[in-house]
């Protein structure tokens, strides 16, 4: 295979990696906020349950979580729903690995939502209570104080740790190949097994480096725009 053919073949896999990245970010980032609120709740059982869930999700390797979500429904409940999705989508629409991708998206979304929730919680709790009191003195409601005073400061404070998680996310998409999702690493391993080409496996790093470089620039610009909160 020529260099161009290999690049295009790997690009097909990287599009799956980008899909996992985008869906996880779009679903996991908003989901993390209600989880953070639950972790800060004054209702003891809800707070305890939230913290236990976050502890388990953060403590168990993401690869194992993918295995659990993909295989457990079939092993315990005798209902391999993701395999059924695979078959249905391939037979009716010619789309391969749909069920596997769905399982990966669920695992990634839950995992990153829990990580994001801890970042949100830390950002919210870092704001001094005096700012809430100042808002009450001005006659603002609790929701107004959060939206107009607290949230804008929290956004500034969580951008650096969120940036790290976002950059880690694109690299973690490689874990999807553990259940044979055809992302870029799987494509490279396929070339190594069928064409005896090892260099594409190392070449995948170029795709990641370029995308991480773009993310770094965009997130850096976002952080600079929020510099007016400094001090």
N, C-alpha and C positions, 0 to 999 in steps of 0.2 A: 504493500500500500504506500502511496505517496504521502508526503508531509501534509498536503492539503486534504487528502481523503481522511487521514487520521484526525486532523484538526476538526473537520466537519463531523466525524463520528463521535468525537469527544464532546463537541458542542451540543449534540443531541442529548447526551447525558447531562451536560451542565444545565440545560433548560429544565430538566427535572429538579436539579439542585436548586435552581432559582425559584421554581414553583414552591418547593418545600419552604424555602427561606421566606418568600413573600406571604404565603398563607399563614405560616407560623407567626410572623411579625404582626400581620393584620388582625389575627384572632387572639394571639397570646398577649400582646401588649394591652388591649382593652380589658381582657379577662383578668389580668393581674390586679387591676384596681379594686374590683369588688372583693377579691381574695384578701387584699391588703386591709380593706375596711373590716372584713370579718376577723382578721388577726388582731385588729385594734378594738374590736367590739367590747362593750362593757357587759355583754351577755356571756357569762362564763362558758356554757357548753359550746356555743358557736365559736368563741375564741379558741377554746381548746381543740375542737374538731379541725378548725382551719390550720392551726399550728401543727397538728399531727399530720395532716395531709401534706403540708408544705415540707415538713421534716422528712416524710417518707419519699416524696418525689425528688427532693434535692439529695437525699442520701442513697438512692438506688441508681445505678448507672443507666443512662438513657438507652443504651442498647438493650439492656434487660427489660426496660419498660416497653420498648418496641416489641420484643418477643412476647411479653405478657399480653399486650393488647391484641396482637395478631393471632396468637395461638390459644390463649386461655378460653375464649368463647367456644371454640371447637372441642377442646379437651375436657372442659368441665360441663358445659351445657349441651354438648353434641350439636353445636350450631356454628359451623365455620362460615360466618357471615362474610368475611372478607374474601374468602375463596369463591363464595357465591357471587359477590360483586365482580370479582375478576372474570368469572365465566360469563356473567350477564353482559357486562360492558364489551367483552371481546366478541361474543356471538352477535350482539345487536348493533354495535357501533365500531367494532374493529379496534377498540382501545385496549392496549395491553397494560397489565399491572395496576389497574384502577383500584382494586381492593387493597393491594399492598400499599399503594400510595396513600389511600385514605387512612389506613392503620398508622402509617408513619406520621401523617399530619395530625392525627389525634394525639399520638404520643408526644410529638414535638410541641404542640400547642399547650398541653397540660404541663409539660416539663418547664417550658419557658415562661408560662403564666405564673408559675410558682416562684421562679427566680425573679421575674419582674415585680411580683408582689412585694418581695422583701426589699427591693430597691425603692419602690413607692413608699412602703411603710417607713423605711429609714429616712426618706426625704421629708415626709409629712411630720414625723416625730422630731425632726431636727429644727423645726420652726418653734420659736419660743412662745409660751402661752400668753405672754404680754401682748402679742399681736392680735390674738383672739379678743383679749380684753379691750384693746383699743378699738376694734371693730364694733364690739357691743356698745361702747361709749358713744360711738358715732351713729348708733341706732340701726346697725346692719343686722340682718338675720344670720343664723349659723351658715346657711347655704351661700349667702352673699359673701360672707367673710372667707369661706373656703375658695369660692370661684375667683374673687377679685383681689384677695390679699395673699392667701396661702398658696394656691395652685401655681400662680405665676412664679413664685420663689422656688417652689418644689421642682418645677420644670427645669429651672437653671441648675439646681443642685444634682438632679438625677441624670443629666445629659452625659457626663463622663462615664459613670458606671453602666448606663444603658448602652452607650457606644461600645463598650467592651463586650457586653452580652450580644449585641447585634453582630459584631465581627466574629465572635465565637460561633454564633448560629450558622453562618454560611459554611464554616468549616465542619460543624457537626452534621451537616446534611450528608456527609460521607457515610455516616452510620446507617443510612437507609439501605445500603447494599447488603446488610446482614440478613434481610428477608428478600433478597434478590430484586430490589427496586433498581432499575437501570439508570442510576445517576452516574456522574462522570467517573468515579472510581471504579464502579462496576464495569463500565464500558472499557476502561483501560485494562482491567483484569481480564476481560473477555478477549481483548487483542493479545494479551500475553499468553493466554491459554490456547487460542485458535490460530494465531499468526506468528507466535514466538517473538513478539515485539515487546520488549521490556521498556524502552524509552518513553512510550506514551504514558506509562504510569507516573514517571517523574514529570512529564510535560503537563500533567493535570495541575501541578503547582502553579503554572503560569496563569491559568484561568482564575484560580483562587487569588493570586497576588494582584492581578489586575482589578478584580471586583472589590477586594479589600481596600485597594488603593483609592478606588472611586468612593467607597463608603467613608474612608478616612477623611477625604477632602470635603464631602458633603456634611458629615457630622462635625468637622472642624469649623465649617462656615456657620453651622447652626449654633455652635457654642460661642462663636464670636458675636453673633447677632444678639445673644443673651448677655453680653458683657456689661450692659447697662445696669444689671443687678449687682455687680461687683461692689463689695463693701457695704 
